[in-house]
Amino acid sequence: MHGFVTAAVGCFDRLQRAWGSAHQQRATGNLLVGSFLAALAAIEVSRHGWLPAPLAPWVPVNHFHAVDFALTLLLVLEVIGVVFSLAHSVSESVGKQFEIFSLILLRHSFKALTTFEEPVGWAQVQPAIGQMASDAIGALLVFAGTLLFDRLQRHRPITADVHERESFIAAKKIVALVLLACFVAIVLNDARHALGDGKTYNFFAAFYTLLIFSDVLLVLISLRHSSTYPVVFRNSGFAVTTVFLRLAFTAPPHLNAAIGFGAVLFACGLTMAYNGFTRTSATADAGEG
């Protein structure tokens, strides 16, 4: 068992180092730029009818599909960042989830443009402007709330015992590694459906569903190292925020942004209450000492 844990943690550390390297960051930027330009070029060729007959049905003729494609690819890469952050801190992972949700709302605003004919005219935009504005404003509110959430964080070790902390970190890395494998499987399965019958599903919603289970699992694992009420409530509350974000994916327009922003406010309130409680406890302990 110890050998498996060591191998899994080592695998996670190697992947994380590779993902966070400067070379990888440049490669990611080049991939996004190249994909966007290639999509624009393919769409332009499709608009002129120059694509071979077998490929023509697969390439749209609206240039805004290139924006949607590039943002989707960006979100996929950002999700990988969420997985790696899970091993550092549960609160950091929650903050990354908020970041992705805000980007998804912005993507929805752009996605509405893919339904319009070019050149885009007001007559086409008018029926959709309400939903586009709702998604954009919701993204802005989630963005602002995420900045507040990040500033509120006061990272504290779950236990004073060094060996217990190392054990908990190792458990988080194993959970994150499994989560990463599951996400890759979800993306590949969605791509298979897209190339097969053309029917895809919301793999971001599927990923957030997996996050709910992983968050609950981490709450249960944390009980092995600390069973204090504030820590248990805080970590369980963060799992609830993931539930709200997952529900936001299935909510109708306008309500989805409201639920997402509500989840951010809940996480901020939870963090402020936790910080206040732990500060009060520390002061009381110092007075007793």
N, C-alpha and C positions, 0 to 999 in steps of 0.2 A: 504493500500500500504506500509506504514511504517513497519507494522508487517511482511509482506512478505520479505521485504529487510532485516530486522533484522534476520529472520529465515534463509534466504539463506546465508547471511554472516556468521552466526554462524555455519551453516552446513559446509561451505567451510573451516572455521578456524579449525574445529574439524578434518576434513579430512587432512588438511595440517599438523597439529601437529602430527597426527598419521603417516603420510607418511614420515615426516622428523625426526622421533624419532630414537634413536640408536637401539632400538629393531627391528624396521622395516628394518633398513639398514642391520643388521645381517641376518634377515629372507630373505631379497632379495638375499643376497650373497649365503645363503644356498640353496635357490630355484634354482638359476642359476647353482651352482655346481651339485646339485642333478639331475637337468634336463639333464645336459650334460652327466653325468655318466650313467643315466638311458637310454638315447638315444643311447649311445655307446653300452651298454649291449644289448638293444633290437636289434640293427643292427647286432651285432655279433651272436645273437641267430638266427636271420633271415638268415644270411649267411650260417649257418649250417642246415637250413631247419627244425628247431625245433619248429617253431611257429605253432599254430593251423591253419587249412586251412582258416577260416574266417578272421584271422588277418594278414596272410602272405602278401596279396596284399597291405596292408597299411604301412608296414615297409620296408624301402629301404635296400639295401645291401651295400651301399657305406658309409664308416665311416665318410666321410666329411659332410654328411647330419646332423650329430650330431652337428658339428660346426655351420652350418647354422641355425639349430633349436635354439641353445643356443644364438647366436647373434640376432636372430629375437626376442626372448623373452627379451633379454637385451634392444633392441630398443623399444619394447612396454612399458617397465618400464620407459625408458628415456623420452618417449613421455608424460607420466604422469607428469614428472618433468617439462616439457615445459608448461603444463597447469597451474601448481601451480606458476611458475615464471611469468606468465602473470599478476598476481595480484600485483606483486612487481614493475615491471618495463617493459615497452614495449621493451626497448633495451636489457634487460636481457633475455626476451623471444626470441628475434631475435638471440642472441648469442647461446641460447640453440638449436634453429632450425639449426644453422650452425653445432653445435656439432653432432646432429643427422644425418644430411646429410653426414658429413664426415664418421661416423660409417656405414652408409648405403653403401657408396662407398667401404669401406673395406669389408663389407659383400658381395658385388658383386664379389670381388676378390676371396674370399673363395668359393662362390657359384659356380664359374666355375669349381672347383675341384670336385663337385658332379656329373659332367657329365663324369668323367674319370673312367676307370676301374682300380681296384687295382691289383697289385702294379702299381702306376703311373709311366709312362715312358715318355721320352722326345717326342716321336712321337705323343703322345696324347696332350701334353702340348703345343707344338709348334704353332698350329693354334690359340690357345687362349691366348698366352702369351702377345700379344699386348694389348688386352682388359684388362687383369688382371693388367698389368703395368699401363695402363691409369687410371684405377680406383684407384689403390694404390697411384700413384703420385698425382692424383686429391685430394684424401683424405688428403694427407700430406699438400698440398697447402691450402686447406680449413681449416685444423687444425691450420696452422701457421697464416692464415688470421684471424681466430677466436680469437687467443691469442692477436693479434694486436687490433682487434675490442674491446675486453674486456678492454684492457689498455686505450683505448681512451675515455671510458665512463666517463662523469662528471655528475653524477646524480643530477638533480636540480628539486625542486618541480614545478609542473605545475602552481601553483598559491600560493600567499603568505597567502591567507585566509585558516585558519585551517579547518573550516567547509566545504569549497569547496574541499579541498584535501581529507577529509574523505569521502565525497560524491562520488568523482571520484574513490577512492580506492574501495568503496562498489560496484560501477557499474562494475569495472574490475573483482571483485570476482564473481559477478553474471554471467558475460559473461564466465569466466573461468569454473564455475560450470556447465553451460549448455554445454560448449565445452567438458568437461570431460564426461558428460553423453552421448554425441554424439559419442565420441571415443569408449566408452565401447560398445555402440550399434553396431558400425562398426566392432569391433573385434568379438563380438558374432555372427553377421551376417556372417562374413567371416568364422568363425569356423563352423557354420551351413552348409554352402556350402561345406566346405572341408570334413565334415563327410557325407554329402548327395551325391552330384553328383561329388565330387572331384575337382570342379572348384572353384578357389579362385581368388580374385582380389588384387591389390596393395593397402592395406588399409593405408599405409603410404602416398601414393599419395592422397587418399581420405581425410586423416586428414589434409594434407597441403592445400587442397582445402577449408576445413572448416576454417583453420587459416586465409586464405585470407579474408573471410567474417567477421570473428571476428576482424581482424585488422582494416578493414574499419569501422566496427561498433564502435570500440574504438576511431578511429579518429573523427568520428561524435560526439561521447559522449564527447570527450575532448573539443569540440567547446563550450560546455555549460560552461566550466570553464576557457578556455583561447582561444582566437581567434588570438593571435599574429602570424604573418606570419612564423617566424622561427620554432615555435613549430608545426604548422599545416603542414609545408613542411617536417619537420623531420619525424613526425609520418606517413605521407602519403608515404614518401620514404621508410620507413621500411616495409610498406605494399607491396610496389613494390618488395622488396627483396624476400618476401614470394612468390610472383607471379613467379619470376625467378626460385626459388627453385622448385616450383610446375612444371614448364615447364621442368626443368632438369630431372624429373622423366620419362617424355615421350620422351626425346631426345635419339638419338642413342648413342652407345658407343663412347667414346672420347669426343663427344660434351656435354654429360651430365656433365662430370667433369669440362669442360671449363665454362659452364653456371653457375654451382654452385660456382666456384671460382670467376667468374665475379660478382655474387651477393654479395659475401663477400667484394670484392674490392669496389663495389658501396656503401655498408653500411659503410665501413671505410671512404671513401671520404665524404659521407654525414655527418658522425659524426665529422670529422675534420672541415668541413665547418661550421657546427652548433656551435661547440666549439669556433671557431674563431669569429663568429658573436656575440655570447653571451658575450664573453670576451671583445670584442670591445665596445659593448653596455654598459656593466657594467662600463668600464673605462670612457666612455662618460658621463654616469649618475653621476659618482663620480666627474668628472670635473665640471659638471653643479652645483652639490651640493656645 
